[in-house]
Amino acid sequence: MTTRAGFVALIGEPNAGKSTLLNRMVGAKVSIVTHKVQTTRTRIRGVCMEGEAQIVFVDTPGIFRPRRRLDRSMVKAAWGGASDADIIVLLIEAQRGLTEGAQAIIDRLKDEMPKGQPVALAINKIDRVKAETLLVLAEEANAAYPFAKTFMISADKGYGVADLREWLAAELPEGPWFYPEDQIADLPMRMIAAEMTREKLTLRLHEELPYQLTVETEKWEDKPDGTTRIDQIVYVARDGHKGIVLGNRGETIKAIGQAARADISEFLGRTVHLFLQVKVRPNWLEEAERYSEMGLDFKDGDA
């Protein structure tokens, strides 16, 4: 039996559908998905088996023009994940086409990626545009960069995803698997649980506090009765933010906690008791420790 294994980096602009594609490939929710841009802060790896091949996905933060330390760390992490990978998949959103941001990514791919590193193009959300538009976009993109192969997909609906997965499996180098066959992610469970809570916060709070908060798992206790107690802290930057997160009589944080608990329980396959605290840390965006918790390098944010 010839086994294959390798790393595949998913890159693209924020909201191109990278996290949705990762979750679809892996068959579980390992990367948080929201309608907000810049949701994925860490390079979450999802592990997917396809025949005798093990595909390890690196879901990088969306690549955009950084304005502050956290942004710079995220973009540096994204390009780091791409350059370390065996194969890169660039996602472009069908509706938006070859935007200025997508063109900037292609230009950087030309300059920075090792010669011979395969880069595939995945045009996502194809169910939202006409076939003629897709063909024109595919031609335009392939004229801008010599993609190894082009795929038309809908990560949300699942169209074309199996074809992409099969191609990736065949392209990976021969070698032993990196992870046990039944493992689907290499992030610590504490971090996955924190990300799931952060997703619920982001969905619930919409425009009020997009990136001014982070979640850390403070305690994790597996009980003898088969349940798990998880204590998490939601860090916000200002007192006013704390009030927004708590909501009237604590209703907002209670609803967020219930939704997060349901997701974490389903993921773990056991009953979870989740306890959330909200704390104000005015400078958390400038604290190295918070970056470590997110799997980012604080120094990468230096201007």
C-alpha positions as CSV (number, residue, x, y, z in Angstrom):
1,M,0.0,0.0,0.0
2,T,1.4,3.3,-1.1
3,T,0.4,6.1,1.3
4,R,0.6,9.8,0.6
5,A,0.6,12.8,3.0
6,G,1.2,16.5,2.8
7,F,0.1,20.0,3.6
8,V,-2.4,22.0,1.6
9,A,-2.7,25.8,2.3
10,L,-6.0,27.5,1.6
11,I,-5.4,31.1,0.8
12,G,-7.5,34.0,-0.4
13,E,-9.2,37.2,0.6
14,P,-11.3,37.4,3.7
15,N,-14.7,35.8,3.2
16,A,-13.7,33.8,0.1
17,G,-14.9,30.6,1.8
18,K,-11.7,29.0,3.1
19,S,-13.2,28.0,6.5
20,T,-16.3,26.6,4.9
21,L,-14.2,24.6,2.4
22,L,-12.0,23.3,5.2
23,N,-15.0,22.2,7.3
24,R,-16.6,20.6,4.2
25,M,-13.4,18.7,3.3
26,V,-12.9,17.4,6.9
27,G,-16.5,16.7,7.5
28,A,-16.6,18.5,10.9
29,K,-16.6,22.0,12.2
30,V,-12.9,22.7,12.9
31,S,-12.7,26.2,11.6
32,I,-15.2,28.9,12.7
33,V,-17.4,30.3,10.0
34,T,-19.1,33.7,10.2
35,H,-20.2,36.4,7.8
36,K,-17.5,38.7,9.2
37,V,-14.2,39.1,7.5
38,Q,-10.9,38.2,9.3
39,T,-12.6,35.6,11.4
40,T,-9.9,33.0,11.2
41,R,-7.0,34.2,13.3
42,T,-5.0,31.0,13.6
43,R,-3.6,28.6,11.0
44,I,-6.1,25.8,11.8
45,R,-5.2,22.5,10.5
46,G,-7.9,20.0,9.5
47,V,-7.0,16.5,8.6
48,C,-8.8,14.7,5.8
49,M,-8.5,11.1,4.5
50,E,-8.9,10.4,0.8
51,G,-8.2,6.8,-0.2
52,E,-4.6,6.1,1.0
53,A,-3.8,9.8,1.2
54,Q,-3.9,12.1,4.2
55,I,-4.5,15.7,3.4
56,V,-3.6,18.2,6.1
57,F,-5.3,21.5,5.5
58,V,-3.8,24.7,6.7
59,D,-6.7,27.2,6.9
60,T,-4.9,30.6,6.9
61,P,-6.3,33.9,7.9
62,G,-7.7,35.9,5.0
63,I,-5.1,38.0,3.3
64,F,-5.8,41.7,3.3
65,R,-4.1,45.0,3.7
66,P,-3.0,45.1,7.4
67,R,-3.6,48.2,9.5
68,R,-2.6,47.2,13.1
69,R,-0.5,44.7,14.9
70,L,-3.1,41.9,15.0
71,D,-3.7,42.3,11.2
72,R,0.0,42.2,10.5
73,S,0.4,39.0,12.6
74,M,-2.5,37.4,10.8
75,V,-1.2,38.2,7.3
76,K,2.3,37.0,8.2
77,A,0.8,33.7,9.5
78,A,-1.2,33.3,6.2
79,W,1.9,33.6,4.0
80,G,3.9,31.5,6.4
81,G,1.3,28.7,6.0
82,A,1.3,29.0,2.2
83,S,5.1,28.9,1.8
84,D,5.4,25.8,4.0
85,A,2.7,23.8,2.2
86,D,3.1,21.1,-0.5
87,I,0.2,22.5,-2.5
88,I,-1.6,25.9,-2.4
89,V,-5.3,26.4,-3.2
90,L,-6.2,30.0,-4.0
91,L,-9.9,30.6,-3.4
92,I,-11.6,33.4,-5.4
93,E,-15.3,34.3,-4.9
94,A,-17.2,33.9,-8.1
95,Q,-19.4,37.0,-7.6
96,R,-16.6,39.3,-6.8
97,G,-14.2,38.0,-9.5
98,L,-10.6,39.0,-9.9
99,T,-10.6,41.9,-7.4
100,E,-7.7,44.2,-6.6
101,G,-7.1,42.1,-3.4
102,A,-7.1,38.8,-5.4
103,Q,-4.8,40.3,-8.0
104,A,-2.4,41.4,-5.2
105,I,-2.3,37.8,-3.9
106,I,-1.5,36.5,-7.3
107,D,1.3,39.0,-7.7
108,R,2.8,37.9,-4.4
109,L,2.5,34.2,-5.4
110,K,4.6,35.0,-8.5
111,D,7.3,36.7,-6.3
112,E,7.4,34.6,-3.2
113,M,6.4,31.0,-3.9
114,P,9.1,28.4,-4.5
115,K,9.4,27.4,-8.2
116,G,7.5,24.2,-9.0
117,Q,5.1,24.5,-6.0
118,P,1.7,23.6,-7.4
119,V,-1.0,26.2,-7.0
120,A,-4.6,25.3,-7.8
121,L,-7.4,27.8,-8.4
122,A,-10.8,27.2,-6.8
123,I,-13.6,29.5,-7.9
124,N,-16.1,29.4,-5.0
125,K,-19.8,30.1,-4.7
126,I,-20.4,29.1,-8.3
127,D,-24.1,28.6,-7.6
128,R,-24.5,32.4,-7.4
129,V,-23.4,33.4,-10.9
130,K,-24.0,32.3,-14.6
131,A,-21.8,29.8,-16.4
132,E,-20.5,32.4,-18.9
133,T,-19.3,34.6,-16.1
134,L,-17.4,31.7,-14.5
135,L,-15.7,30.8,-17.8
136,V,-14.5,34.4,-18.3
137,L,-13.2,34.6,-14.7
138,A,-11.4,31.3,-15.1
139,E,-9.7,32.5,-18.3
140,E,-8.8,35.9,-16.8
141,A,-7.3,34.3,-13.7
142,N,-5.3,31.7,-15.6
143,A,-3.9,34.4,-17.8
144,A,-2.7,36.2,-14.6
145,Y,-1.1,33.0,-13.1
146,P,-0.1,29.5,-14.4
147,F,-2.4,27.5,-12.1
148,A,-1.9,23.8,-12.1
149,K,-5.6,23.2,-12.3
150,T,-8.9,25.1,-12.0
151,F,-11.9,23.9,-10.0
152,M,-15.4,25.3,-9.9
153,I,-16.9,24.7,-6.5
154,S,-19.5,25.6,-3.9
155,A,-17.9,24.9,-0.5
156,D,-21.3,25.6,1.1
157,K,-23.3,23.2,-1.1
158,G,-20.5,20.8,-1.7
159,Y,-20.4,21.0,-5.5
160,G,-17.0,20.1,-7.0
161,V,-15.4,19.6,-3.6
162,A,-14.9,15.8,-4.1
163,D,-13.1,16.5,-7.4
164,L,-10.8,18.9,-5.7
165,R,-10.1,16.5,-2.8
166,E,-9.3,13.7,-5.2
167,W,-6.9,15.8,-7.2
168,L,-5.1,17.0,-4.0
169,A,-4.8,13.4,-2.7
170,A,-3.2,12.3,-6.0
171,E,-0.7,15.3,-6.1
172,L,0.6,14.9,-2.5
173,P,4.1,13.3,-2.1
174,E,4.4,9.6,-1.1
175,G,5.1,9.1,2.5
176,P,3.7,8.0,5.9
177,W,0.7,9.8,7.4
178,F,1.4,12.5,9.9
179,Y,-1.6,11.9,12.2
180,P,-3.7,8.9,13.4
181,E,-6.4,8.0,10.8
182,D,-9.3,9.2,13.0
183,Q,-7.8,12.6,14.0
184,I,-9.4,15.6,12.3
185,A,-7.5,18.6,13.7
186,D,-4.2,19.3,15.4
187,L,-5.3,22.3,17.4
188,P,-5.6,21.7,21.1
189,M,-9.2,21.1,22.2
190,R,-9.0,24.1,24.5
191,M,-8.4,26.4,21.5
192,I,-11.1,24.8,19.3
193,A,-13.6,25.3,22.2
194,A,-12.5,29.0,22.5
195,E,-12.9,29.5,18.8
196,M,-16.4,28.0,18.9
197,T,-17.4,30.5,21.6
198,R,-15.8,33.3,19.7
199,E,-17.9,32.4,16.6
200,K,-21.1,32.7,18.6
201,L,-20.0,36.1,20.0
202,T,-19.2,37.3,16.5
203,L,-22.5,36.1,15.1
204,R,-24.5,37.6,17.9
205,L,-22.8,40.9,18.2
206,H,-22.6,41.7,14.5
207,E,-21.2,45.2,14.0
208,E,-20.8,46.2,17.6
209,L,-17.5,44.4,18.6
210,P,-16.1,42.8,15.5
211,Y,-12.5,42.3,16.5
212,Q,-12.2,43.9,19.9
213,L,-12.6,40.7,21.8
214,T,-10.9,37.3,22.2
215,V,-11.8,34.1,24.1
216,E,-9.4,31.9,26.1
217,T,-10.1,28.6,27.8
218,E,-8.9,29.0,31.4
219,K,-9.9,25.6,32.9
220,W,-10.8,22.3,31.4
221,E,-11.9,19.4,33.7
222,D,-13.1,16.0,32.5
223,K,-15.4,14.7,35.3
224,P,-15.7,11.1,36.4
225,D,-19.3,11.0,35.3
226,G,-18.2,11.5,31.6
227,T,-19.1,15.2,31.5
228,T,-16.6,18.1,31.0
229,R,-16.5,21.5,32.7
230,I,-15.0,24.3,30.7
231,D,-14.3,27.8,32.1
232,Q,-13.6,30.5,29.5
233,I,-12.8,34.2,29.7
234,V,-14.0,36.7,27.1
235,Y,-11.5,39.6,27.0
236,V,-12.8,42.9,25.8
237,A,-11.0,46.2,25.4
238,R,-13.4,48.6,27.2
239,D,-16.0,48.7,30.0
240,G,-18.7,49.7,27.4
241,H,-17.9,46.5,25.4
242,K,-18.4,44.4,28.6
243,G,-22.0,45.7,28.9
244,I,-22.7,44.9,25.2
245,V,-21.4,41.3,25.6
246,L,-23.3,40.8,28.8
247,G,-26.5,42.3,27.5
248,N,-29.6,43.3,29.5
249,R,-29.6,41.2,32.7
250,G,-26.9,39.0,31.2
251,E,-29.2,37.7,28.5
252,T,-26.7,38.1,25.6
253,I,-23.9,36.2,27.3
254,K,-26.3,33.5,28.4
255,A,-27.6,32.9,24.9
256,I,-24.0,32.9,23.5
257,G,-23.0,30.4,26.2
258,Q,-25.9,28.1,25.4
259,A,-25.1,28.1,21.7
260,A,-21.4,27.5,22.2
261,R,-22.1,24.8,24.7
262,A,-24.3,22.9,22.2
263,D,-21.6,23.1,19.5
264,I,-18.7,22.1,21.8
265,S,-20.8,19.2,23.2
266,E,-21.6,17.9,19.7
267,F,-17.9,18.2,18.7
268,L,-16.7,16.3,21.8
269,G,-19.5,13.8,21.8
270,R,-20.2,14.4,25.5
271,T,-22.1,16.7,27.8
272,V,-20.3,20.0,28.4
273,H,-20.9,22.5,31.2
274,L,-19.6,25.9,30.0
275,F,-19.0,28.9,32.2
276,L,-18.2,32.3,30.7
277,Q,-16.7,35.3,32.4
278,V,-16.2,38.7,30.7
279,K,-13.2,40.7,31.7
280,V,-11.9,44.1,30.5
281,R,-8.3,44.2,29.4
282,P,-7.8,47.6,27.6
283,N,-4.5,46.6,25.9
284,W,-5.1,42.9,25.1
285,L,-4.4,43.7,21.4
286,E,-0.8,44.6,22.5
287,E,-0.2,41.6,24.8
288,A,2.1,38.9,23.5
289,E,0.4,36.3,25.7
290,R,-3.0,36.8,23.9
291,Y,-1.3,36.2,20.6
292,S,0.3,33.0,21.8
293,E,-3.2,31.8,22.8
294,M,-4.4,32.5,19.3
295,G,-1.5,30.6,17.7
296,L,0.0,33.8,16.3
297,D,3.5,35.3,16.7
298,F,3.4,38.7,18.5
299,K,6.6,39.8,16.8
300,D,5.0,39.3,13.3
301,G,2.9,42.3,14.1
302,D,5.8,44.7,14.3
303,A,5.5,47.4,11.8
